[in-house]
Amino acid sequence: MVIENGEVLTLVDDEGVEQEVEVMGSLDLENQHYIAVAYLDELEEEENGKEDLDVFFLQVNENDELSVIENDEVFEKVSSAFEAALEER
């Protein structure tokens, strides 16, 4: 399965609470795939001008399993790469 921009995914946190997120973008960096996502309910509120949008990044593992980027150095590289990609648009 390939994760596409605009796709809605359901994430489950440590307490078992489900949250829907929309894929805002994706990129490959140093042989690893990452996606940028935002909570679906925040996207709807942001479209109505009610809230700022929080975007966060997830690592996509071999079996399309998602994981949080726990290494600060890797997170900074991914964040900078997404920022650069947005500036190129």
C-alpha positions in Angstrom: 0.0 0.0 0.0 1.3 3.4 -0.9 0.2 6.3 1.3 -1.1 9.2 -0.9 -1.4 12.9 -0.3 -4.9 13.7 0.8 -5.5 10.2 2.2 -7.2 10.0 5.6 -5.7 7.7 8.1 -6.8 6.6 11.6 -4.1 6.7 14.2 -4.5 5.2 17.7 -2.6 6.8 20.6 -1.2 5.1 23.7 -4.5 5.3 25.5 -6.4 3.7 22.6 -8.0 6.9 21.4 -8.5 7.0 17.6 -7.8 10.2 15.7 -8.2 10.8 12.0 -5.4 12.6 10.1 -5.0 13.7 6.6 -1.7 13.3 4.7 -0.5 16.7 3.7 2.7 15.6 2.0 5.4 13.0 1.8 9.1 12.8 1.0 12.0 10.4 1.0 15.1 11.4 3.0 18.2 9.3 3.4 16.5 6.1 2.2 13.5 6.6 4.5 9.9 7.6 3.7 8.1 10.3 5.8 4.7 11.8 5.7 3.4 15.1 7.1 -0.1 14.9 8.6 -2.7 17.1 10.3 -5.7 16.2 12.4 -8.8 16.1 10.3 -10.9 18.1 12.8 -8.2 20.8 12.9 -8.2 21.0 9.1 -11.9 21.6 9.1 -11.6 24.3 11.8 -8.7 25.9 10.0 -10.7 26.0 6.7 -13.3 28.0 8.7 -10.7 30.3 10.0 -11.1 29.1 13.6 -7.8 27.5 14.4 -4.1 27.3 13.4 -3.1 24.1 11.8 -0.6 21.8 13.6 1.3 19.6 11.2 3.4 16.7 12.4 5.7 14.1 10.8 5.6 10.4 10.8 8.1 7.8 9.6 6.7 5.2 7.2 8.3 1.8 7.8 8.7 -1.1 5.4 5.2 -2.5 5.9 3.6 1.0 5.7 3.6 1.0 9.5 3.7 4.5 10.9 5.9 5.6 13.8 6.8 8.8 15.6 10.2 10.3 14.9 11.8 10.1 18.3 15.3 11.3 17.4 15.6 15.1 17.6 18.3 15.3 14.9 16.2 13.2 12.4 13.1 15.2 13.2 15.0 18.5 12.5 16.2 17.1 9.1 12.7 15.9 8.2 11.1 19.2 9.2 13.7 21.2 7.2 13.2 19.0 4.2 9.4 19.5 4.2 9.9 23.2 4.6 12.3 23.3 1.6 9.8 21.3 -0.4 7.0 23.7 0.4 9.1 26.7 -0.6 9.8 25.1 -4.0 6.1 25.0 -4.8 
